Amino acid sequence: MIENRFSLRILKRFIYSKYSRLFELETLVIIVFLGLNVFVLSLFGSSKTDYLTTYRQLVALENMPPPPPPAELTQGEVKGEVLGVSYNPSTTSIMVGWNAASNLQAYVVQWALSSEWPNNRGGSGNLAASTLAYTISGLQSNTSYHVQVVAVHYQPPNFPYNLEVLGESDVWTTPSCTPTSPMGPSLSSPSDGVSFASGTTSVTLDWSDVTNWGNECSGTSDRLYAVYFGTSLNPPWYSWSSDSVETVSVSSGNTYYWRVAARNRAGLYGYVSKRSFSVGPGGGVPTPTPTPTTPPTATPTPTPALQSPGSFNLLSPANGASNVSSNPAFDWSDSARAQKYWIYLALADTPQADFWFKQTTSSYAYWSPASAWTVANGAPTPPANLPNGNYRLAVVAQNSAGNTYGTNSSGQNYVDFTVGEQVACLALTKPGGLDPSGDIATSKPTFKWTKLADSGYQYYVDLSEKPFDGNGDWWWFSGPYADTYQASWPGSWSTQRAGGRTAPNSGLVANKTYYWRVSVMNNCNQFEFSSSAPAIRYLVSVPTPTPTPTPTPTLQAPGPFSLTEPASGASNVSHSPKFDWTDSARVEKYGVYLAIVDTPQADYWFKEAAGSQTYWTPASNWTAGGGAPTPPTSLPDGKYRMAVAAKNNNNTQATWGTTSNGQIYVEFTVGAAPSGRIPPTPI
């Protein structure tokens, strides 16, 4: 939350300009006010280069810090005199107050949206020398404005006009709505008081996502869960989590306490009751001190105070880099608790005031489009392509609690680089051939991929507990691997993009699924990710139990089936007929029987068939049974009876095919034959 008053002491800056003749005081003040930027430009463009040279000598290039962010609060001494400027914002106005300055003719108050300063400024006009306050009205609520107070002096004879900046700052107007706290998340597991077995090394804390986040009033904070965990009765803050699960490390013989708070976009918290669990023997509630004491009344865990953004590193361009692209990419590691970043770029051989800046919420930015950058003081309009020369880059992470500068590998809060001739960027393609994938037998695998054809690439390996979705919750190797196709498990993983998750430096957790990918960077600091992100799991083998032999089921008799050809009662059947029937389940072979109806039952021919049909031809395949004659080549005219038995290894019983009326045979006539007696069913 922004305080109602800011106190700012800043270094006075003297800007002189000589005019060919003396104007009337009132006219001059107006000209000075309207032409503030002209004074700055005319100073550094005039022939009085001795002042510029002295300035550069006093502010050595290698010791020159980057410009402060618009919202940074600093203080400075001016000739031993402290000049205070205060800002009292309301919903739609800001009341500005200041201490009296000496030897002046007027004050001027200027303001603009912080994102547009120093362009599109409004002004108070000339205020009397006795005026020590001014109210800026008609502003938007919950908006950042850059406010500047200037004193106009008259000091003859050599430099009759001097503008003195008494103070300037970014000030937020108050919001027009009142935020409320979110509901506390509902804890799921582990349940309160549960005990885990000895040897347990990790426990997953799980809770339900919050559905009521309260009134957030267009807040800009991320929705997060604050996890409190430890062995003390009031567990300390453990980590931030963007989802509803957190895995913690535990050891046997301890009792652990945990709770979770939800933070909404307005920065307010909703808490839930504390839970505990124990691990192995010795866990449980600690033994009380023998001296009886009255337990204190439980009080809610206080809302953690927001700290300034965490430290972070300037990554690209590297400090001292040369031949940097004229359309460079700027990259830095994430800063914990950062709400936004301010990026500053200056020509290193120009005065400190000449720079461009822009704001972003990501941990990277690009020069293109140049129109997205804002001009500061004497800097020229941002060019579409940076001309050759030396540049200095600084990045400031900011939240409502303060600001933090990014540092290079030497600890400086800026990087210097040189833009030379345009360098052709190596083509980028998505790395493929990623290995391993699926279940693996080691907790520290070697990662492999297909190397790109050209040299000059750098590779990085990312590892995550869930599929990559751009939320910044993965670990990555602490160093690049140049022109290679594999990398062994590292000694440590970088946690800059892990969202507070502990890196698996000791190896993968057994039986847990992870995802990994490879990213490649070319000589222009451009990135491309692999086309896939395989899932891997370190599978710990479990002894396979000896299966109980499944008893062989008793083979059943063949299933029922139907006799289909010739049809029962058919006449004028061919002398070389075809015999057909439906399939029988579980059958191994069929026995086919054919007899002349007017002969004794024992007189028949038979054959075996593997399928569900057979033919009379060739007759030599049939065997005579009983007193039947040798099978003739063609059946003579007469009446015949046909039966089929299905058989398998269950020799106790065969299954006979049936007709539509349930008979286990069919009768048919070949040519004209006298009717005779019907013999019993064939065997």
C-alpha positions in Angstrom: 0.0 0.0 0.0 1.3 3.5 -0.9 1.9 5.7 2.1 0.0 9.0 2.3 3.1 11.1 2.4 6.5 10.8 0.7 9.6 12.7 1.7 12.1 13.2 -0.9 15.5 15.0 -0.9 17.1 15.2 -4.3 20.3 16.7 -5.7 19.8 20.2 -7.2 20.6 20.5 -10.8 21.6 23.8 -12.4 20.8 24.4 -16.0 21.9 27.7 -17.5 21.1 29.3 -20.8 22.3 32.6 -22.1 19.9 34.9 -24.0 21.0 37.7 -26.3 18.8 40.2 -24.5 17.0 40.7 -21.2 13.3 40.1 -21.2 10.8 41.3 -18.8 10.6 39.0 -15.7 7.0 37.9 -16.2 7.6 37.1 -19.9 10.8 35.2 -19.1 9.2 33.0 -16.5 6.6 31.9 -19.0 9.2 31.2 -21.7 11.3 29.2 -19.1 8.3 27.1 -18.1 7.2 26.3 -21.7 10.8 25.6 -22.9 12.2 23.4 -20.1 13.3 20.7 -22.5 14.8 23.3 -24.9 17.1 24.5 -22.1 18.4 20.9 -21.5 19.0 20.4 -25.2 20.6 23.7 -25.8 23.0 23.2 -22.9 24.4 20.0 -24.4 24.3 21.4 -28.0 25.9 24.8 -27.3 29.5 25.8 -27.8 30.1 25.8 -24.0 31.7 22.3 -24.1 33.8 23.1 -21.1 30.8 22.6 -18.8 30.0 19.3 -20.5 33.6 18.2 -20.2 33.7 19.0 -16.5 30.5 17.1 -16.0 31.9 14.0 -17.7 35.1 14.2 -15.6 33.1 14.5 -12.4 30.9 11.6 -13.3 33.3 9.0 -14.6 31.8 6.6 -17.0 32.8 3.4 -15.3 31.3 4.7 -12.0 28.1 6.1 -13.5 25.0 4.2 -12.1 22.0 3.7 -14.2 19.1 6.3 -13.8 16.7 5.6 -10.9 13.3 4.1 -11.8 10.4 6.6 -11.9 9.0 5.3 -8.6 12.2 5.1 -6.7 12.4 7.2 -3.5 15.8 8.8 -2.9 17.1 11.7 -0.9 20.0 14.1 -1.6 21.8 17.1 0.0 21.8 20.4 -1.8 24.5 22.9 -0.7 24.1 21.8 2.9 20.4 22.7 2.7 17.6 20.1 3.0 14.5 20.9 0.8 11.5 18.6 1.5 8.7 18.0 -0.9 5.6 16.1 0.2 2.8 14.5 -1.7 -0.7 13.8 -0.3 -2.7 11.8 -2.9 -6.5 11.2 -2.8 -8.7 9.4 -5.3 -8.6 12.1 -8.0 -6.1 14.7 -6.7 -2.6 15.1 -5.3 -1.7 17.9 -2.9 1.9 18.9 -3.3 3.8 20.8 -0.6 7.4 22.1 -0.3 9.7 24.0 1.9 10.5 27.6 0.9 13.5 28.2 -1.3 15.6 31.4 -1.2 16.1 34.1 -3.8 13.4 33.1 -6.3 10.7 34.7 -8.3 8.2 31.8 -8.8 7.4 28.1 -8.4 6.1 25.8 -11.1 4.4 22.4 -10.6 4.4 20.0 -13.5 2.8 16.5 -13.8 2.1 13.7 -16.3 1.2 10.1 -16.3 4.3 8.2 -15.2 4.3 6.2 -18.4 4.2 9.4 -20.5 6.7 11.6 -18.6 8.3 13.9 -19.7 5.8 14.2 -22.6 2.1 15.3 -22.3 2.8 17.4 -19.2 0.3 19.6 -17.4 1.4 22.6 -15.4 0.3 25.0 -12.7 1.7 28.1 -14.4 3.7 30.6 -12.3 3.0 30.4 -8.6 3.9 33.3 -6.3 7.1 33.0 -4.3 5.0 32.8 -1.1 3.1 29.7 -2.3 4.2 26.5 -0.6 1.4 24.1 -1.7 -0.6 23.3 -4.8 -3.4 20.8 -5.5 -3.4 18.9 -8.8 -7.0 17.9 -9.5 -9.0 16.0 -12.1 -6.8 12.9 -11.9 -7.7 9.2 -12.4 -7.9 7.0 -9.3 -5.3 4.2 -8.6 -3.0 5.7 -11.2 0.7 6.6 -11.1 1.6 10.3 -11.9 5.1 11.8 -12.2 5.1 15.2 -10.3 7.9 17.8 -10.4 8.3 21.0 -8.4 10.6 23.7 -10.0 11.8 27.0 -8.5 12.6 29.9 -10.9 15.5 32.1 -9.7 16.8 35.5 -10.9 20.5 35.8 -10.4 22.2 38.7 -12.4 24.4 39.6 -14.0 26.1 36.6 -15.8 23.4 33.9 -15.7 20.2 35.7 -15.0 17.9 32.7 -15.1 18.2 29.5 -13.1 15.7 26.7 -12.9 16.0 24.6 -9.7 14.2 21.2 -9.4 13.2 21.0 -5.8 11.7 17.5 -6.0 10.0 15.0 -8.3 8.5 11.6 -7.8 6.0 9.0 -9.0 2.8 9.2 -6.9 -0.1 6.9 -7.0 -3.6 8.2 -6.5 -5.7 6.1 -4.1 -8.1 3.4 -5.5 -11.8 4.1 -5.8 -12.8 0.7 -4.3 -12.1 -1.1 -1.1 -10.5 -4.5 -1.5 -11.5 -7.5 0.7 -9.7 -10.6 1.7 -10.2 -13.9 -0.2 -11.6 -17.1 1.4 -9.0 -19.3 3.0 -8.2 -22.5 1.0 -9.7 -25.8 2.2 -6.9 -28.2 3.3 -7.3 -31.7 1.8 -4.3 -33.9 2.9 -2.6 -35.0 5.0 -5.4 -35.0 7.5 -4.8 -33.4 10.9 -2.9 -35.6 13.3 -2.0 -38.3 10.8 1.2 -40.3 11.3 3.5 -41.4 8.5 5.8 -44.5 8.6 9.5 -44.3 9.4 11.6 -43.8 6.4 9.2 -41.3 4.8 11.3 -38.5 3.3 8.7 -36.4 1.6 5.0 -35.5 2.1 2.7 -33.7 -0.4 0.6 -31.0 1.1 -2.7 -30.6 -0.9 -5.6 -28.2 -0.7 -8.5 -27.1 -2.7 -8.3 -24.1 -5.0 -10.0 -20.9 -3.7 -13.2 -20.0 -5.6 -13.9 -16.7 -3.8 -11.0 -14.3 -4.1 -12.8 -11.3 -2.6 -12.9 -7.8 -4.0 -9.6 -7.3 -5.8 -10.2 -3.8 -7.0 -8.1 -4.3 -10.2 -5.1 -5.2 -8.2 -1.9 -6.2 -10.0 -0.5 -8.8 -7.6 -0.5 -12.4 -8.7 -2.9 -14.8 -7.1 -0.7 -17.0 -4.9 -0.8 -19.4 -2.0 1.5 -18.8 1.0 2.6 -22.1 2.5 3.7 -22.1 6.2 5.5 -25.3 7.2 7.9 -26.4 9.9 8.4 -28.2 13.3 7.5 -25.2 15.4 3.9 -24.7 16.7 3.7 -21.5 14.7 5.2 -22.7 11.4 7.3 -20.1 9.4 6.6 -19.1 5.8 7.9 -21.9 3.6 7.2 -21.0 -0.1 4.9 -19.4 -2.5 2.8 -21.7 -4.7 0.8 -21.0 -7.8 -1.2 -24.2 -7.7 -2.8 -26.2 -4.9 -0.1 -28.7 -4.0 3.4 -28.5 -2.4 5.8 -31.3 -1.7 8.0 -30.9 1.4 10.9 -32.8 2.8 10.5 -34.6 6.2 12.5 -36.9 8.5 11.6 -39.5 11.0 11.0 -38.6 14.6 9.5 -35.2 14.0 6.1 -33.5 14.2 5.3 -31.0 11.5 2.8 -28.1 11.4 1.4 -26.5 8.3 -1.2 -24.1 7.0 -1.9 -22.2 3.8 -3.1 -18.7 3.1 -4.5 -17.4 -0.2 -3.3 -14.0 -1.5 -5.5 -12.1 -4.0 -4.6 -9.5 -6.6 -5.2 -6.8 -4.1 -2.5 -8.3 -1.9 -4.9 -9.3 0.9 -4.8 -12.8 2.6 -7.3 -15.4 3.6 -6.0 -18.0 6.2 -7.1 -21.5 7.3 -6.6 -23.4 10.5 -3.3 -25.1 11.2 -2.8 -28.8 10.8 -0.1 -31.2 12.0 1.3 -34.7 11.2 4.1 -36.8 12.5 6.7 -39.1 10.9 7.9 -42.4 12.5 8.5 -43.0 16.2 9.0 -40.0 18.3 6.5 -38.0 16.3 3.3 -36.7 17.8 2.7 -33.8 20.1 5.8 -32.8 22.0 5.8 -33.8 25.7 4.8 -30.8 27.8 7.1 -29.3 30.3 6.5 -30.8 33.8 5.7 -27.4 35.2 2.0 -26.8 34.4 1.5 -23.8 32.1 -1.6 -22.3 30.6 -1.4 -22.6 26.8 -1.6 -19.2 25.1 -4.7 -18.2 23.2 -4.1 -19.0 19.5 -3.8 -15.9 17.4 -4.0 -15.8 13.6 -0.7 -15.8 11.8 0.0 -12.2 10.8 -0.1 -11.3 7.2 3.6 -11.4 6.0 4.9 -7.9 5.1 5.7 -7.5 1.5 9.5 -7.3 1.0 11.3 -5.5 -1.8 11.9 -7.6 -5.0 14.6 -10.2 -4.7 18.0 -10.1 -6.3 18.3 -11.1 -10.0 20.9 -11.3 -12.7 21.3 -9.4 -16.0 21.8 -12.1 -18.6 21.7 -10.7 -22.1 23.6 -8.9 -23.6 26.6 -10.1 -21.6 28.6 -7.4 -19.9 31.3 -6.4 -22.4 29.7 -8.1 -25.4 30.5 -6.7 -28.8 28.9 -7.0 -32.2 25.5 -7.0 -30.5 22.5 -6.8 -32.9 21.1 -3.3 -33.7 17.7 -4.8 -32.6 18.9 -6.5 -29.4 17.0 -8.6 -27.0 17.4 -7.9 -23.3 17.0 -10.7 -20.8 17.3 -11.1 -17.1 16.4 -13.7 -14.5 13.1 -13.5 -12.5 13.1 -11.3 -9.4 11.0 -12.8 -6.6 8.0 -10.6 -5.6 8.5 -8.2 -8.6 5.4 -6.6 -9.9 7.0 -4.9 -12.8 10.4 -4.0 -14.3 11.8 -0.7 -15.6 14.4 -1.0 -18.3 16.9 1.8 -19.0 19.2 2.1 -22.0 21.7 4.9 -22.5 24.5 5.7 -24.9 27.5 5.2 -22.6 29.4 8.2 -24.0 26.6 10.8 -23.4 25.5 12.5 -20.1 23.6 10.4 -17.7 20.4 12.2 -18.3 20.3 11.0 -21.9 18.5 7.7 -21.9 15.4 5.7 -23.0 13.2 3.6 -20.7 10.2 1.3 -20.9 8.2 -0.8 -18.4 7.3 -4.5 -18.6 6.0 -7.3 -16.4 8.1 -10.0 -18.1 11.8 -10.9 -17.5 12.8 -9.9 -21.0 12.3 -7.1 -23.5 13.2 -6.1 -27.0 14.4 -2.9 -28.6 11.9 -3.4 -31.4 9.5 -1.6 -31.7 11.4 1.5 -30.8 8.2 3.4 -30.4 7.5 1.5 -27.2 10.5 3.3 -25.5 10.1 6.7 -23.8 12.6 9.6 -24.3 14.2 10.9 -21.1 15.6 14.5 -21.0 18.1 15.1 -23.8 18.0 11.7 -25.5 17.0 11.7 -29.2 13.9 10.0 -30.5 14.4 6.2 -30.2 15.7 5.0 -33.6 14.3 2.0 -35.3 17.7 0.4 -35.2 20.4 1.2 -32.7 23.4 2.8 -34.4 26.9 1.5 -33.8 28.2 2.6 -30.4 28.6 1.7 -26.7 25.5 1.3 -24.6 24.6 0.8 -21.0 21.6 -1.3 -19.8 20.1 -1.3 -16.4 16.9 -3.1 -15.1 15.0 -2.3 -11.9 12.5 -4.7 -10.3 9.7 -2.9 -8.5 6.9 -3.6 -6.2 5.0 -1.4 -3.6 7.7 -2.1 -1.0 10.7 -0.9 -3.0 13.1 -1.4 -5.9 16.0 -3.8 -6.7 18.6 -3.4 -9.4 19.7 -6.4 -11.5 23.4 -7.1 -11.4 25.9 -8.6 -13.8 28.4 -11.3 -13.0 30.8 -8.8 -11.4 28.1 -7.3 -9.1 27.6 -4.1 -11.1 24.0 -2.9 -11.5 24.4 -2.5 -15.3 25.9 -4.0 -18.4 27.9 -2.3 -21.1 27.9 -3.6 -24.6 28.8 -2.6 -28.1 26.5 -2.5 -31.1 28.7 -3.2 -34.1 28.0 -4.3 -37.7 24.8 -6.4 -38.1 25.7 -10.0 -37.5 23.8 -12.7 -39.4 21.7 -14.7 -36.9 22.0 -18.5 -37.1 18.8 -20.2 -38.1 16.8 -21.7 -35.3 15.0 -25.0 -35.5 13.3 -26.9 -32.7 15.7 -29.6 -31.2 14.4 -33.1 -31.6 15.4 -36.6 -30.8 15.0 -36.1 -27.0 15.9 -39.0 -24.9 15.0 -40.4 -22.3 11.3 -40.7 -22.1 8.9 -42.9 -20.2 10.0 -45.1 -17.3 13.7 -45.0 -16.6 16.0 -47.0 -14.2 18.1 -44.1 -12.8 17.3 -41.1 -10.7 20.0 -39.0 -12.5 19.5 -39.5 -16.2 21.7 -38.2 -19.0 19.7 -35.9 -21.3 20.3 -36.3 -25.1 19.0 -34.5 -28.2 19.8 -34.0 -31.8 22.5 -31.4 -32.3 21.8 -28.6 -34.8 24.0 -28.6 -37.9 25.7 -25.3 -37.4 28.1 -24.3 -34.6 27.6 -21.4 -32.3 24.5 -22.6 -30.5 24.0 -22.9 -26.8 21.7 -25.4 -25.2 19.8 -25.4 -21.9 17.8 -28.2 -20.2 14.6 -27.5 -18.4 12.9 -29.8 -15.9 9.4 -29.5 -14.5 6.9 -31.4 -12.3 4.1 -30.7 -14.8 3.7 -30.0 -18.5 5.3 -26.7 -19.6 2.6 -24.1 -19.8 4.6 -20.8 -19.6 3.9 -20.2 -16.0 7.6 -20.1 -15.0 7.6 -23.2 -12.7 10.6 -25.2 -13.9 14.3 -25.7 -13.0 17.0 -25.3 -15.6 20.7 -26.1 -15.8 22.9 -23.4 -14.3 25.1 -23.2 -17.4 24.7 -23.5 -21.2 26.1 -26.5 -23.1 27.6 -25.2 -26.4 27.6 -27.2 -29.6 26.7 -30.5 -27.9 24.0 -33.2 -28.0 23.8 -34.4 -24.4 24.3 -33.3 -20.8 24.7 -35.3 -17.6 22.6 -34.7 -14.5 24.0 -31.4 -13.1 25.4 -30.8 -9.6 22.7 -28.2 -9.1 19.7 -26.8 -10.9 18.8 -23.1 -11.2 15.6 -22.2 -9.3 15.1 -18.7 -10.8 12.0 -19.9 -12.7 10.8 -22.5 -10.3 8.3 -20.5 -8.4 9.9 -21.3 -5.0 10.1 -25.1 -5.6 13.1 -26.9 -4.2 15.4 -28.2 -7.0 15.9 -32.0 -7.3 19.7 -31.7 -7.0 19.9 -35.2 -5.4 17.9 -36.8 -8.2 14.4 -37.6 -9.3 11.9 -38.7 -6.7 11.0 -42.3 -7.2 7.8 -43.2 -9.0 7.0 -39.5 -9.7 6.4 -38.1 -13.2 8.6 -35.2 -14.5 8.8 -33.4 -17.8 11.9 -32.1 -19.6 12.8 -30.2 -22.7 15.8 -28.6 -24.5 16.0 -24.9 -25.5 18.6 -23.7 -28.0 20.0 -20.1 -28.3 21.7 -18.7 -31.3 24.4 -16.0 -31.7 21.7 -13.3 -31.6 20.4 -14.5 -28.2 17.2 -15.8 -29.8 15.6 -18.9 -28.3 13.7 -21.9 -29.6 12.3 -24.7 -27.5 12.2 -28.4 -28.4 9.2 -29.6 -30.3 8.3 -32.1 -27.5 8.7 -32.3 -23.7 8.9 -36.0 -22.8 7.5 -37.3 -19.5 10.0 -39.4 -17.5 9.6 -41.4 -14.3 12.3 -43.0 -12.2 10.6 -46.3 -11.7 11.7 -48.3 -8.6 11.1 -52.0 -9.4 8.9 -54.0 -7.1 9.2 -57.8 -6.8 6.6 -59.4 -9.0 4.6 -61.9 -7.0 4.5 -65.5 -8.3 1.1 -65.9 -10.0 -1.2 -68.6 -8.8 -1.6 -71.1 -11.6 -4.9 -70.8 -13.3 -6.6 -74.2 -13.4 -7.2 -75.5 -16.9 -11.0 -75.3 -17.4 -12.8 -78.6 -18.2 -13.4 -78.8 -21.9 -17.1 -78.7 -22.7 -18.8 -80.6 -25.5 -19.2 -78.8 -28.9 -21.9 -76.3 -29.2 -25.2 -76.8 -31.0 -25.4 -76.3 -34.8 -27.9 -76.6 -37.7 -28.0 -78.8 -40.8 -28.6 -76.5 -43.7 -28.0 -78.4 -47.1 -29.6 -80.5 -48.5 -32.8 -79.2 -46.9 -34.9 -81.8 -45.1 -37.4 -83.3 -47.6 -35.5 -82.0 -50.7 -36.0 -83.9 -53.9 -34.1 -84.2 -57.2 -30.9 -83.6 -55.3 -27.7 -84.0 -57.4 -26.0 -87.5 -57.7 -22.8 -85.8 -56.3 -24.4 -83.6 -53.6 -22.8 -81.0 -51.3 -23.5 -81.3 -47.5 -23.4 -78.1 -45.4 -24.1 -77.1 -41.8 -23.4 -74.1 -39.4 -20.3 -73.9 -37.2 -20.2 -75.6 -33.8 -18.4 -73.9 -30.9 -15.4 -75.7 -29.4 -15.5 -78.3 -32.3 -12.3 -80.0 -33.5 -13.8 -82.2 -36.2 -17.1 -83.4 -37.7 -18.3 -86.9 -38.4 -20.6 -87.0 -41.5 -22.9 -90.1 -42.0 -25.0 -91.0 -45.1 -27.4 -93.9 -45.4 -30.0 -95.3 -47.9 -33.3 -95.0 -46.1 -34.6 -98.4 -47.1 -31.5 -100.4 -46.0 -30.7 -101.6 -42.4 -29.3 -99.0 -40.1 -25.9 -100.6 -40.2 -25.6 -99.9 -43.9 -24.0 -96.4 -44.2 -21.0 -94.5 -45.4 -19.1 -91.9 -43.3 -16.2 -89.5 -43.4 -14.5 -86.9 -41.2 -14.4 -83.1 -42.0 -12.5 -80.2 -40.5 -14.9 -77.5 -41.7 -18.6 -77.0 -41.8 -19.2 -78.5 -45.2 -18.2 -81.5 -47.4 -19.0 -83.2 -50.8 -19.8 -86.7 -52.0 -17.1 -86.4 -54.6 -14.6 -88.0 -54.5 -16.5 -91.0 -53.3 -13.1 -92.6 -52.4 -13.0 -90.4 -49.3 -16.0 -92.1 -47.8 -15.8 -95.3 -45.8 -18.4 -98.1 -45.9 -19.9 -99.0 -42.6 -21.8 -102.2 -41.7 -23.0 -104.0 -44.8 -22.9 -100.9 -47.1 -21.4 -101.4 -50.5 -18.3 -99.6 -51.8 -19.2 -95.9 -52.1 -20.3 -95.4 -55.8 -18.9 -92.6 -57.9 -22.4 -91.1 -58.2 -25.2 -91.8 -55.8 -28.0 -93.8 -57.4 -31.6 -92.7 -57.4 -33.2 -93.2 -54.0 -34.0 -91.7 -50.6 -31.1 -90.9 -48.3 -30.6 -89.8 -44.7 -27.7 -87.5 -43.6 -26.5 -86.8 -40.1 -23.5 -84.8 -38.7 -21.8 -85.2 -35.3 -19.5 -82.5 -33.8 -16.6 -83.8 -31.8 -13.7 -82.5 -29.6 -11.3 -84.0 -27.0 -14.2 -84.3 -24.6 -14.9 -87.8 -25.9 -17.7 -88.4 -23.4 -20.2 -86.9 -25.7 -20.7 -85.6 -29.3 -23.2 -82.9 -30.4 -25.5 -83.8 -33.3 -26.6 -81.1 -35.8 -30.3 -80.5 -36.0 -32.9 -79.4 -38.5 -35.4 -76.6 -38.0 -37.9 -79.0 -36.4 -35.3 -80.5 -34.0 -34.5 -83.7 -35.9 -30.9 -84.8 -35.8 -30.9 -85.8 -39.5 -32.2 -84.7 -42.9 -33.9 -86.8 -45.5 -33.6 -86.0 -49.2 -34.2 -87.8 -52.6 -31.7 -88.3 -55.4 -33.8 -88.8 -58.6 -37.0 -90.9 -58.3 -36.8 -93.5 -55.5 -39.5 -95.6 -53.9 -40.2 -94.8 -50.3 -39.1 -97.4 -47.8 -38.9 -97.9 -44.1 -37.2 -95.2 -42.0 -34.3 -96.8 -40.1 -33.4 -95.7 -36.6 -31.1 -92.7 -36.0 -27.6 -93.5 -37.4 -24.9 -94.1 -34.9 
